[in-house]
Amino acid sequence: MKNAFTALAFACASLCGGASQAAELAKVRVNVQTIIDCVPVIVAIRQGYFAQEGLEVDTSTSAGGAVGIPGLVGGAYDIAQSNTVSGLLAFHQGLDVQAIAPGAKMQPQAPTTEMVGRKGETFRSGADLEGKSIGVNNRNSIVWLYARAWVKARGGDPAKVNFREVPFPQMEDAVRRRNVDAAFMVEPFKSAAARHAELAVVGSPFNEVQPGADAGQYLTTGKYAAQHPENLRKFTRALRRGIDWYNANLRSPEALQVVSDFTKLPVPVLQQINLPPMPTQIEVAQIRKTAELMRDNGMLAKLPDVERFVNVPAAGN
């Protein structure tokens, strides 16, 4: 559905020349997920950074990065926030996608994605996971891959685990209602779920498999990049300002309200969550490690050209 936050609203708010300003804005359609990783886009809209660059950013939401890629390639979106695994898989399959800006990074010192299960059912070994069900947002996504790698790292066989698709906001209820035995959750849903008396963190897949992983990026198509290079330069500049504002105001009431409006979690809940800082650059070396893990898990026949997958626009003026 369409997000209520749009840079057009900022432009129209001006009493002087509002109509002419709005008419001059270049429209960019951006697909995001309702998770904290995407909040800098909302910040850049609310703070007017996109409008100041001459862009009207129109957002839509999807349940996962893998879901947004078909819309991106099909022309429904100009830019889509996606996870590294889905982006690399699409690129390896010959789809016209490239990473243009950082979207998410796993912080080893403050994990923002962890496996949550029911207390008393802690999985002490990989064998304990066999025959169980684990909730992931999408199959063949970064969550699915690292959940599988986590099972394997603990000595289990991921082929004997049932991975069920559950949207992030619904994972807590799925675990509590025993629809799944555990779920690989992201913030802010992970911390909110872990505070319930009957639930507990049972593992930290990224920290156990690949600390510091470059988990997500904003993608576009080569066609759009060739036709609208200036739009991409403007988008990445404004997004960087949104990231910088978010990181500088991480615990402020204003930032918490933006996150609350976007994720629908109450501010008091967010105040108890260790909100992560957002990355300011793409780390090619970490993406390469993820590609190797994908190859080792049968998702890729060979390693893709990661340097060609990453195509960050020059800053410009």
Phi, psi and omega per residue, in radians:
M1 nan 2.807 -3.113
K2 -1.298 2.436 3.109
N3 -1.426 2.460 -3.100
A4 -1.196 -0.401 -3.114
F5 -1.438 2.107 3.109
T6 -2.511 2.486 -3.123
A7 -1.108 -0.368 3.120
L8 -1.094 -0.643 -3.141
A9 -1.067 -0.675 3.122
F10 -1.112 -0.755 -3.106
A11 -1.136 -0.733 -3.086
C12 -1.266 -0.275 -3.111
A13 -1.223 -0.376 -3.138
S14 -1.248 2.307 3.141
L15 -1.423 -0.296 -3.084
C16 -1.840 1.865 3.077
G17 1.240 0.432 -3.083
G18 -1.032 -0.761 -3.086
A19 -1.144 -0.758 -3.123
S20 -1.199 -0.618 3.126
Q21 -1.120 -0.775 -3.124
A22 -1.084 -0.637 -3.105
A23 -1.164 -0.434 -3.084
E24 -1.544 -0.178 -3.098
L25 -1.259 2.385 3.054
A26 -1.497 2.204 -3.076
K27 -1.437 2.296 3.069
V28 -2.208 2.158 -3.107
R29 -1.660 2.099 -3.030
V30 -2.133 2.222 3.088
N31 -1.709 2.262 -3.118
V32 -2.300 3.021 3.018
Q33 -1.973 2.669 -3.121
T34 -1.456 1.058 3.098
I35 -2.254 2.872 -3.052
I36 -1.039 -0.571 -3.122
D37 -0.930 -0.520 -3.062
C38 -1.655 -0.009 -3.098
V39 -1.040 -0.648 3.129
P40 -0.967 -0.527 3.062
V41 -1.118 -0.769 3.140
I42 -1.151 -0.681 3.077
V43 -1.036 -0.823 -3.109
A44 -1.107 -0.534 3.059
I45 -1.248 -0.893 -3.075
R46 -1.114 -0.657 -3.124
Q47 -1.401 -0.111 3.105
G48 1.434 0.233 -3.083
Y49 -1.158 -0.700 3.116
F50 -1.166 -0.785 3.141
A51 -1.065 -0.650 3.108
Q52 -1.142 -0.423 3.071
E53 -1.541 -0.042 -3.129
G54 1.515 0.401 -3.117
L55 -2.007 2.479 2.917
E56 -1.864 1.891 -3.116
V57 -1.658 2.045 -3.128
D58 -1.859 1.979 -3.059
T59 -1.730 2.593 2.961
S60 -2.345 2.778 -3.072
T61 -2.058 2.660 3.053
S62 -2.429 2.933 -3.046
A63 -1.365 -0.253 -3.120
G64 -2.993 2.826 -3.119
G65 -1.079 -0.583 3.132
A66 -1.140 -0.540 -3.127
V67 -1.251 -0.582 -3.088
G68 -1.297 -0.444 -3.054
I69 -1.103 -0.781 3.098
P70 -0.998 -0.674 3.096
G71 -1.168 -0.639 3.094
L72 -1.109 -0.910 -3.117
V73 -1.140 -0.595 -3.129
G74 -1.367 -0.124 3.090
G75 1.649 0.073 3.110
A76 -1.276 -0.508 3.123
Y77 -2.206 2.707 3.037
D78 -1.645 -0.540 -3.128
I79 -2.462 2.512 3.095
A80 -2.459 2.333 3.026
Q81 -1.393 2.229 -3.093
S82 -2.464 2.877 3.070
N83 -1.478 2.793 -3.057
T84 -1.045 -0.721 -3.094
V85 -1.112 -0.835 -3.129
S86 -1.122 -0.690 3.118
G87 -1.130 -0.802 3.128
L88 -1.134 -0.680 -3.139
L89 -1.115 -0.764 3.112
A90 -1.113 -0.755 3.130
F91 -1.091 -0.758 3.140
H92 -1.117 -0.553 -3.140
Q93 -1.407 0.027 3.090
G94 1.590 0.122 3.098
L95 -1.296 2.611 -3.018
D96 -1.455 1.234 -3.135
V97 -2.171 2.619 3.081
Q98 -2.630 2.585 -3.126
A99 -1.535 2.283 -3.073
I100 -2.075 -0.261 -3.098
A101 -2.772 2.663 3.129
P102 -1.218 2.526 -3.127
G103 -2.167 -0.576 -3.107
A104 -2.869 2.567 3.093
K105 -2.495 2.434 3.101
M106 -1.418 2.152 -3.114
Q107 -1.708 1.888 -3.067
P108 -1.001 -0.622 -3.076
Q109 -1.330 -0.310 -3.134
A110 -2.537 1.388 -3.073
P111 -1.018 2.278 3.114
T112 -1.835 -0.126 3.061
T113 -2.273 2.165 3.137
E114 -2.538 2.853 3.107
M115 -1.529 2.197 -3.127
V116 -2.035 2.309 3.112
G117 -2.380 -2.962 3.136
R118 -1.541 2.456 3.105
K119 -1.055 2.508 -3.122
G120 1.543 -0.111 3.130
E121 -2.146 0.576 -3.122
T122 -1.043 2.341 3.140
F123 -1.575 1.833 -3.069
R124 -1.474 -0.359 3.140
S125 -2.537 2.905 3.106
G126 -1.087 -0.567 3.138
A127 -1.102 -0.538 3.117
D128 -1.129 -0.385 -3.088
L129 -1.515 -0.335 -3.103
E130 -1.152 2.320 -3.079
G131 1.485 -0.052 3.130
K132 -1.676 3.016 3.098
S133 -2.068 2.402 3.132
I134 -2.158 2.267 3.112
G135 -1.433 2.268 3.050
V136 -2.294 2.691 -3.073
N137 -1.205 -0.699 3.091
N138 -2.565 2.596 2.982
R139 -1.278 2.656 -3.130
N140 1.054 0.490 3.089
S141 -1.913 3.124 3.141
I142 -1.140 -0.627 3.108
V143 -1.130 -0.796 3.118
W144 -1.067 -0.802 -3.108
L145 -1.093 -0.847 -3.078
Y146 -1.298 -0.428 3.000
A147 -1.147 -0.762 3.087
R148 -1.105 -0.796 -3.128
A149 -1.110 -0.593 3.117
W150 -1.159 -0.759 3.085
V151 -1.023 -0.788 -3.128
K152 -1.148 -0.711 3.136
A153 -1.096 -0.483 3.122
R154 -1.592 0.146 3.046
G155 1.612 0.214 -3.134
G156 -1.807 3.035 3.115
D157 -1.850 1.881 -3.114
P158 -1.068 -0.378 3.109
A159 -1.175 -0.313 -3.132
K160 -1.720 0.171 3.113
V161 -1.928 2.419 3.128
N162 -1.622 1.937 3.118
F163 -1.666 2.055 -3.076
R164 -1.927 2.410 3.137
E165 -1.347 2.147 3.113
V166 -2.450 2.173 3.087
P167 -1.022 2.532 -3.091
F168 -0.871 -0.831 -3.105
P169 -1.116 -0.315 -3.091
Q170 -1.757 -0.032 -3.043
M171 -1.136 -0.708 -3.125
E172 -1.007 -0.864 3.132
D173 -1.099 -0.630 -3.138
A174 -1.101 -0.670 3.111
V175 -1.260 -0.796 -3.094
R176 -1.125 -0.589 -3.140
R177 -1.557 0.076 3.089
R178 1.149 0.462 3.004
N179 -1.280 -0.498 3.007
V180 -2.392 2.776 3.138
D181 -1.465 -0.484 3.097
A182 -2.728 2.884 3.116
A183 -2.514 2.466 3.132
F184 -1.551 1.742 -2.975
M185 -1.797 2.685 3.049
V186 -1.965 2.850 3.024
E187 -1.249 2.581 0.095
P188 -1.553 0.035 -3.037
F189 -1.261 -0.536 -3.105
K190 -1.112 -0.907 -3.115
S191 -1.156 -0.651 3.112
A192 -1.086 -0.722 -3.137
A193 -1.222 -0.709 -3.064
A194 -1.160 -0.305 3.124
R195 -1.375 -0.250 3.120
H196 -1.247 2.442 -3.029
A197 -1.045 -0.535 -3.066
E198 -1.584 -0.046 -3.102
L199 -2.029 2.773 3.138
A200 -2.763 2.674 3.015
V201 -1.249 2.246 -3.095
V202 -2.013 -0.020 3.115
G203 3.098 2.812 3.132
S204 -2.242 1.429 -3.007
P205 -0.922 -0.793 -3.116
F206 -1.132 -0.774 3.133
N207 -1.129 -0.546 -3.120
E208 -1.456 -0.408 -3.071
V209 -1.871 -0.843 -3.076
Q210 -2.682 1.460 3.126
P211 -1.041 2.436 3.092
G212 1.352 0.322 -3.104
A213 -1.048 2.458 3.022
D214 -1.422 1.776 -2.863
A215 -1.575 -0.363 -3.085
G216 -2.805 2.761 3.127
Q217 -2.531 2.873 2.955
Y218 -1.592 2.261 -3.076
L219 -1.943 2.673 2.930
T220 -2.412 -3.064 3.065
T221 -1.828 2.710 3.083
G222 -1.059 -0.603 3.120
K223 -1.104 -0.813 -3.141
Y224 -1.156 -0.690 3.135
A225 -1.076 -0.667 3.141
A226 -1.253 -0.623 -3.076
Q227 -1.497 -0.486 -3.054
H228 -2.337 0.963 -3.110
P229 -1.074 -0.611 -3.114
E230 -1.209 -0.657 3.075
N231 -1.037 -0.715 -3.138
L232 -1.191 -0.691 3.091
R233 -1.089 -0.749 3.128
K234 -1.145 -0.731 -3.136
F235 -1.075 -0.833 -3.085
T236 -1.188 -0.587 3.081
R237 -1.130 -0.825 -3.125
A238 -1.169 -0.684 3.102
L239 -1.077 -0.739 3.119
R240 -1.049 -0.680 3.079
R241 -1.129 -0.656 3.077
G242 -1.125 -0.707 3.094
I243 -1.111 -0.814 -3.117
D244 -1.089 -0.727 3.122
W245 -1.109 -0.797 -3.128
Y246 -1.046 -0.830 -3.116
N247 -1.128 -0.629 -3.118
A248 -1.324 -0.410 -3.066
N249 -2.074 0.509 -2.931
L250 -0.914 -0.735 -3.080
R251 -1.827 0.157 -3.092
S252 -1.278 2.682 3.093
P253 -0.988 -0.672 -3.121
E254 -1.131 -0.767 3.136
A255 -1.141 -0.739 3.131
L256 -1.084 -0.628 3.126
Q257 -1.192 -0.658 3.092
V258 -1.093 -0.801 3.131
V259 -1.090 -0.728 -3.138
S260 -1.107 -0.797 3.137
D261 -1.052 -0.655 -3.054
F262 -1.396 -0.772 -3.063
T263 -1.606 -0.227 -3.116
K264 1.242 0.266 3.040
L265 -1.612 2.385 -3.118
P266 -1.083 2.596 3.123
V267 -0.984 -0.747 3.117
P268 -1.010 -0.580 3.085
V269 -1.212 -0.774 -3.125
L270 -1.120 -0.533 3.138
Q271 -1.125 -0.343 -3.139
Q272 -1.710 0.060 -3.097
I273 -1.809 2.449 3.084
N274 -1.422 1.468 -3.090
L275 -1.127 2.327 -3.067
P276 -1.484 2.576 2.960
P277 -1.242 2.683 -3.133
M278 -1.649 2.538 -3.138
P279 -1.239 2.645 3.138
T280 -1.908 -0.063 3.094
Q281 -2.643 2.750 3.074
I282 -1.482 2.337 3.115
E283 -1.815 1.807 -3.082
V284 -1.086 -0.669 -3.111
A285 -1.074 -0.687 3.123
Q286 -1.226 -0.634 3.085
I287 -1.116 -0.667 3.114
R288 -1.105 -0.686 3.103
K289 -1.093 -0.698 3.102
T290 -1.131 -0.702 3.109
A291 -1.071 -0.686 3.107
E292 -1.128 -0.689 3.107
L293 -1.151 -0.670 3.093
M294 -1.108 -0.744 3.097
R295 -1.091 -0.773 -3.105
D296 -1.158 -0.402 3.129
N297 -1.767 0.243 3.037
G298 1.390 0.180 3.138
M299 -1.454 -0.462 3.137
L300 -2.203 2.400 3.096
A301 -1.303 -0.543 3.104
K302 -2.658 2.908 -3.130
L303 -1.266 2.319 3.089
P304 -1.380 2.917 3.075
D305 -1.393 1.612 -3.041
V306 -1.099 -0.650 3.141
E307 -1.074 -0.564 3.124
R308 -1.386 -0.494 3.090
F309 -1.164 -0.640 -3.137
V310 -1.571 2.144 -3.105
N311 -2.475 1.266 -3.098
V312 -1.271 2.199 -3.136
P313 -1.113 2.543 3.020
A314 -1.102 2.562 -3.043
A315 -1.056 -0.665 -3.116
G316 1.223 -2.881 -3.102
N317 -1.759 nan nan
